[in-house]
Amino acid sequence: MSENEGYLFLVEGEPDALTATSIGLAAVALPGAQSWQEAWSERFRDRRVCIVFDSDAAGRGAAAKVAKDLVSKTRELRILDLAPPREDGFDLSDRVAELRAEGLVTEQIVGLFELWASRASVIEPEDGAALLSAIVNFMRRYVVLGDAELDAIAFWIVHTHAFAAAEATPYLAITSAEKASGKTRLLECLELLVARAWLTGRVTPAVLTRKIDAEEPTLLLDESDAAFGGEKEYAEVLRGIINTGYRRGGKTSVAVPAGRSFECLDLSTFSPKAIAGIGKLPDTVASRSIPIRLKRRTAQEEVERFRRRRVERVAAPLRARIEAFATEIGHALIDAEPELPDELGDRAADVWEPLLAIAHAVGGWWVERAERAALALSAHDASEDDTLGVRLLGDLRQVFAGVVEGRLATEAVIERLSAIEEAPWADWYGKPVTPRKIAQLLRPYGIKPKTIRFGEKISNGYERAAFTEAWERYLSAPEDTHEMPHALEAAHEELPF
């Protein structure tokens, strides 16, 4: 393709296209913004394109919408304004008619249009790094958050606009210990920037399921603690939607009338979700989420007063930039396989993969920032995210560390478990955990107490060898344990002293 190739003019409507081609301009007629389809943008790949829409508010809006989809495809993209905003929709045909009335011939008119196009506003791809910084700065104005949380939220906001390219969607789990910590304010800020925002506190199960299926909104759910702890039917529907809506293809089934009977209807539950509440969210929800923990701000932590009408004016152009950037990188995200930090567990890696893909699409230091945020927020101790059974396995590994004989009576196990600070075993509903509860928690892992001789005494207890496989399967390797290697321990037990 020649560098000197002329512009392809995109004009609004067939009459303008006929006028343009009649004087020798290369032109394509496009419908208004409501009829434009993103797939058409591929036809203009690597072309020099100049958009000439009607010079009124609707025309300028249509030009901006088309430009958003074309910017990453064309070799050069410009928007030509033919006149100041006019209510009558002054267009290319009107401009050509004016030029003819001034006595210009066709060659002169063509030359003028090519000259105007070369001087028209250039539309360039969004700078992803600058955009993410702008999102972080916007959020910081109204909510007190740490750097890791702000970076995660910035990536997540972009993700909601590039959601069509994702196979999984991480949730934001916005929690606080007490009220008045900024949860609702954070949701209100998100509402102004995310795609298809739906900020709600409580709706009927029917509305919840059907709206997600029909619109794939970004669900911004407030007061989730009341929702999960309230009416059982709604809580179960909500939990089911969140559990299944994490991956593409997730569905919930509802009964709908069919004549005098009912039939089952599968509804999609796949959509981005931010869930805010006091205290800890259900484990199945938390494991699919990026934790955003809020605290009441101190007197030294200042934020701007949130006046919605004023903030909307600030957010609107930023949201338009996010939409354009998501469109620009959307195709690259479909097959993206970003490198994931080894410190993330399997579920945490799934949660962060779509956001790390965005970071890699942006490049530069944002890749490092994304990985740092992922490790800070999601590379937790197993005790925070795993089940109580896995917590018990981890604590038992600590209990058996240094036990030369490799076996302990149940009473000794409970005594040592209860001595572990911040563990739940010493205060299990007001008293130490019982042997029965320990046995129940270990049963799914195939570990059972057995009758063991301890000197002259016979008692129920546990042998370390029974835990070896479970420790290997469910726990990460200990960083520094003082357990005696099994071979050495066996040799030790055989010594005559």
ABEGO torsion letter per residue (X at the ends): XBAABBBBBBBBEAAAAAAAAAAGBBBBBBBBAAABBAAAAAAABGBBBBBBBBBBAAAAAAAAAAAAAAAAABABBBBBBABBBBAAGBBAAAAAAAAAAAGBBAAAAAAAAAAAAAABBBBBBBBAAAAAAAAAAAAAAABBBBAAAAAAAAAAAAAAAAAAABABBBBBBBBBABBGAGAAAAAAAAAAABBGBBBBABBBAAAAAAAAAAAGBBBBBBGAAAAAABBAAAAAAAAAAAAAAABBGBBBBBBBBBEABBBBBBBBABBBBBBBBBEBBBAAAAAABBBBBBBBBBAABBBBBBBAAAAAAAAAAAAAAAAAAAAAAAAAAAABBBBBBAABBAAAAAAAAAAAAAAAAAEEAAAAAAAAAAAAAABBBAAAABBAAAAAAAAAAAAABGBAAGBBBAAAAAAAAAABBGBAAABBGGBBBBAAAAAAAAAAAGBBBBBBBBEABBBBBBBAAAAAAAAAAABBBBABBABBBAAAAAAAAABAX
